Amino acid sequence: MISTSVALLVLLSALMHAGWNFFVKASADRLLDFTGLVLAGGLVAACALPWLPLPAGASWPWLLTTAFVHVGYYALLMRAYQHADLSIAYPLMRGSAPVLVALAAPLAGDVLTPGLLLGIALVAVGIALPVWIGIRRGGVSRSGLGYGFATAAVIALYTLLDGIGARLSGHAVAYTGWLFFLNAWLVVGLALRRRGGKVFGQLRHRWRFSLLGSVLTMGSYGIVLWAMTVASIPAVAALRETSVIFAALLGTWLLKERMGSWRIAGAALVALGAVAIRWG
């Protein structure tokens, strides 16, 4: 069972997460815009870190490991959006991840109750349903599938690493700040190798976009990390994936992607799954 206040905050995180993914998908130059977003987040974190306590020493191996895993996630995310629509790629990535997290939950010391398992299953099926229909109709390329599933595996990996790390840190906000600070320089270093000085030029011209995106990204993940310190990691991971409903709506309304009856049915199953998780 997850408390109402925690559940509502995780749902807010889901909306914020769908928002920044929409911005990246809609961008004319995803790599530069995403790099600007991450760099802005690193700068915001750098300003906040002097005022925050250091995470406990036991959390640092997890923090340093996950910083590199997140870079792999970002690289795969860009590839996935090159090969599939937001309303297909996003559910594919986010729907597979909570199932993988649930399978590995004992590693984090979490117990899976029948209600929680039912909720996770409903969320996963609701997310996967429109993707499966799209695959049967030939609407998803093999590359899109490959990158989507690979990204899901990395999402599950960093979710477990960060859930354990945040619990050990003693301060989820400080852990979040250090994670985004470390991520920023790794991502910027990778982008500089590929695009050179254009990275900083993009930040100058698109600083408003970068700042807004960084607030959504850090706020969204900070809420999730805090929630995983007070609730089950699989429950939080699955509930957060209700963001697919918001992503589908954004893709339909603003990117003119088709919604369709199967996506509506999938959204309904996700909503039922969220209720089951809340009371499971």
C-alpha positions in Angstrom: 0.0 0.0 0.0 1.2 3.5 -0.8 -0.2 6.6 1.0 -2.5 9.0 -0.8 -0.1 11.9 -0.4 2.8 9.9 -1.8 0.7 8.6 -4.7 -0.4 12.1 -5.7 3.2 13.3 -5.7 4.3 10.4 -7.8 1.4 11.2 -10.3 2.7 14.8 -10.4 6.1 13.4 -11.1 4.6 11.4 -14.0 3.1 14.5 -15.5 6.4 16.4 -15.3 8.2 13.4 -16.8 5.9 13.3 -19.8 6.3 17.0 -20.2 10.1 17.0 -20.6 9.9 13.9 -22.9 7.5 15.8 -25.0 9.8 18.8 -25.3 12.7 16.5 -26.3 10.6 14.6 -28.9 9.3 17.8 -30.4 12.7 19.4 -30.7 14.3 20.1 -34.0 17.7 19.1 -32.7 17.2 16.6 -29.9 20.8 16.1 -29.0 21.6 19.7 -28.5 18.4 20.6 -26.8 18.7 17.6 -24.5 22.3 18.5 -23.7 21.2 22.0 -22.9 18.5 20.7 -20.6 21.0 18.4 -18.7 23.6 21.1 -18.5 21.1 23.6 -17.0 20.2 20.9 -14.5 23.8 20.5 -13.6 24.2 24.2 -13.0 21.0 24.4 -10.9 22.3 21.4 -8.9 25.7 23.1 -8.4 24.0 26.2 -6.9 21.9 24.0 -4.5 24.6 21.5 -3.4 26.5 23.9 -1.0 23.3 24.3 1.0 22.6 20.5 1.2 24.2 17.8 3.3 26.5 15.3 1.7 24.8 11.9 1.0 25.9 9.2 3.4 29.1 7.4 2.4 27.3 4.1 1.8 25.3 5.7 -1.1 28.3 6.9 -3.1 29.1 3.6 -4.9 25.5 3.5 -6.0 25.5 7.2 -7.0 28.7 7.0 -9.1 27.5 3.8 -10.8 24.1 5.2 -11.7 25.6 8.4 -13.1 27.1 6.4 -15.9 24.0 4.2 -16.3 21.9 7.4 -16.8 24.2 8.5 -19.6 23.5 5.2 -21.4 19.8 5.8 -20.9 20.0 9.3 -22.4 21.8 8.0 -25.5 19.3 5.2 -26.0 16.4 7.6 -25.4 17.6 9.8 -28.3 17.8 6.7 -30.6 14.4 5.5 -29.6 12.8 8.8 -30.5 14.5 8.8 -33.9 12.8 5.5 -34.8 9.3 5.7 -33.2 6.5 8.2 -32.3 6.4 9.6 -28.8 3.1 7.8 -28.2 4.7 4.4 -29.2 8.3 4.8 -28.0 7.4 6.3 -24.6 4.9 3.5 -23.6 7.2 0.8 -24.8 10.1 2.0 -22.7 8.1 2.9 -19.6 5.7 -0.1 -19.7 8.4 -2.7 -19.7 10.5 -1.2 -17.0 8.2 -1.7 -13.9 7.9 -5.4 -14.7 11.7 -5.7 -14.7 11.9 -3.7 -11.5 9.3 -5.9 -9.8 11.3 -9.1 -10.8 14.4 -7.6 -9.1 12.6 -6.1 -6.1 13.9 -8.7 -3.6 17.4 -7.3 -4.3 16.2 -4.0 -2.7 14.5 -5.8 0.2 10.9 -5.1 -1.0 8.0 -7.5 -0.6 5.5 -7.8 -3.5 2.0 -8.2 -2.2 -0.8 -9.7 -4.4 -2.4 -6.2 -4.8 0.9 -4.6 -5.8 1.5 -7.4 -8.3 -2.0 -7.0 -9.8 -1.4 -3.2 -10.1 2.0 -3.6 -11.8 0.5 -6.2 -14.2 -2.4 -3.8 -15.1 -0.1 -0.9 -15.7 2.2 -3.0 -17.8 -0.6 -4.5 -19.9 -2.3 -1.1 -20.3 0.9 0.4 -21.5 1.8 -2.5 -23.8 -1.6 -2.9 -25.4 -1.4 0.0 -27.9 2.2 -0.8 -28.6 1.3 -4.4 -29.4 -1.5 -3.3 -31.7 0.9 -0.9 -33.4 3.4 -3.8 -33.9 0.7 -6.1 -35.4 -0.3 -3.3 -37.8 3.3 -2.7 -38.8 3.4 0.7 -37.3 6.7 0.2 -35.3 10.0 -0.5 -36.9 12.4 -3.2 -35.6 14.9 -0.5 -34.7 12.2 1.3 -32.7 11.4 -1.9 -30.8 15.0 -2.7 -30.2 15.9 0.7 -28.8 12.6 0.8 -26.8 13.3 -2.5 -25.0 17.0 -1.7 -24.5 16.0 1.6 -22.9 13.5 -0.1 -20.7 16.2 -2.4 -19.4 18.4 0.5 -18.5 15.5 2.3 -16.9 14.9 -0.7 -14.6 18.6 -0.8 -13.8 18.9 2.8 -12.8 15.6 2.7 -10.9 16.9 -0.1 -8.6 20.4 1.5 -8.3 18.8 4.9 -7.4 16.2 3.4 -5.1 18.8 1.7 -3.0 21.2 4.6 -3.2 18.6 7.2 -2.1 17.6 5.0 0.8 21.3 4.7 1.9 22.0 8.4 1.4 19.9 9.7 4.3 18.8 12.7 2.1 17.0 12.1 -1.2 17.2 15.7 -2.3 21.0 15.8 -1.8 21.3 12.5 -3.7 19.2 13.9 -6.5 21.4 17.1 -6.7 24.6 15.1 -6.9 23.2 12.8 -9.5 22.2 15.6 -11.8 25.5 17.4 -11.2 27.6 14.4 -12.1 25.3 13.5 -15.1 25.6 17.0 -16.6 29.4 16.8 -17.1 29.3 13.3 -18.5 26.5 14.1 -21.0 28.1 17.4 -22.0 31.4 15.7 -22.5 29.8 13.2 -24.8 27.9 16.0 -26.7 31.1 18.0 -27.1 32.7 15.1 -28.8 29.9 14.9 -31.3 28.9 18.5 -31.8 31.7 20.7 -30.5 31.1 24.3 -29.5 27.5 24.2 -30.8 26.5 22.8 -27.4 27.2 26.1 -25.5 25.7 28.1 -28.4 22.5 26.1 -28.1 22.4 26.8 -24.4 22.7 30.6 -25.0 19.9 30.6 -27.6 17.6 28.1 -25.9 18.3 28.9 -22.2 14.6 29.2 -21.4 13.8 25.8 -22.8 16.8 24.3 -21.0 15.9 25.8 -17.7 12.2 24.7 -17.9 13.3 21.2 -19.0 15.8 20.9 -16.2 13.2 22.0 -13.6 10.8 19.3 -14.9 13.5 16.7 -15.0 15.0 17.3 -11.6 11.6 17.9 -10.0 10.2 14.7 -11.5 13.0 12.4 -10.5 13.6 14.1 -7.1 10.0 13.3 -6.2 10.5 9.7 -7.3 13.7 9.2 -5.3 12.1 10.6 -2.2 9.0 8.4 -2.7 11.2 5.3 -3.0 12.6 6.1 0.5 9.2 5.9 2.1 7.4 3.4 -0.1 8.1 0.2 -2.1 10.4 0.7 -5.1 8.3 -1.4 -7.5 5.1 0.4 -6.4 6.6 3.9 -7.1 8.2 2.7 -10.3 4.9 1.3 -11.6 2.8 4.3 -10.5 5.2 6.7 -12.1 4.6 5.0 -15.4 1.1 6.5 -15.5 3.0 9.2 -17.3 2.2 7.3 -20.5 -1.3 8.6 -20.3 0.0 12.2 -20.2 2.5 11.4 -23.0 -0.2 9.9 -25.2 -2.3 13.0 -24.7 0.6 15.4 -25.5 1.5 13.3 -28.5 -2.1 13.4 -29.8 -2.9 17.0 -29.1 0.4 18.7 -29.9 2.3 16.4 -32.2 -0.9 15.3 -34.1 -0.2 11.6 -33.4 -3.2 9.3 -33.5 -4.8 8.3 -30.2 -7.2 5.5 -31.2 -9.5 3.2 -29.2 -6.7 0.8 -28.2 -4.7 3.6 -26.5 -7.8 4.8 -24.7 -8.3 1.2 -23.5 -4.7 1.0 -22.4 -5.0 4.3 -20.5 -8.0 2.9 -18.6 -6.0 -0.2 -17.6 -3.2 2.0 -16.4 -5.6 4.0 -14.3 -7.0 0.8 -12.8 -3.5 -0.4 -12.1 -2.7 2.8 -10.3 -5.7 2.3 -8.0 -4.6 -1.3 -7.3 -1.1 -0.1 -6.4 -2.5 2.6 -4.2 -4.5 0.1 -2.1 -2.2 -2.9 -2.6 
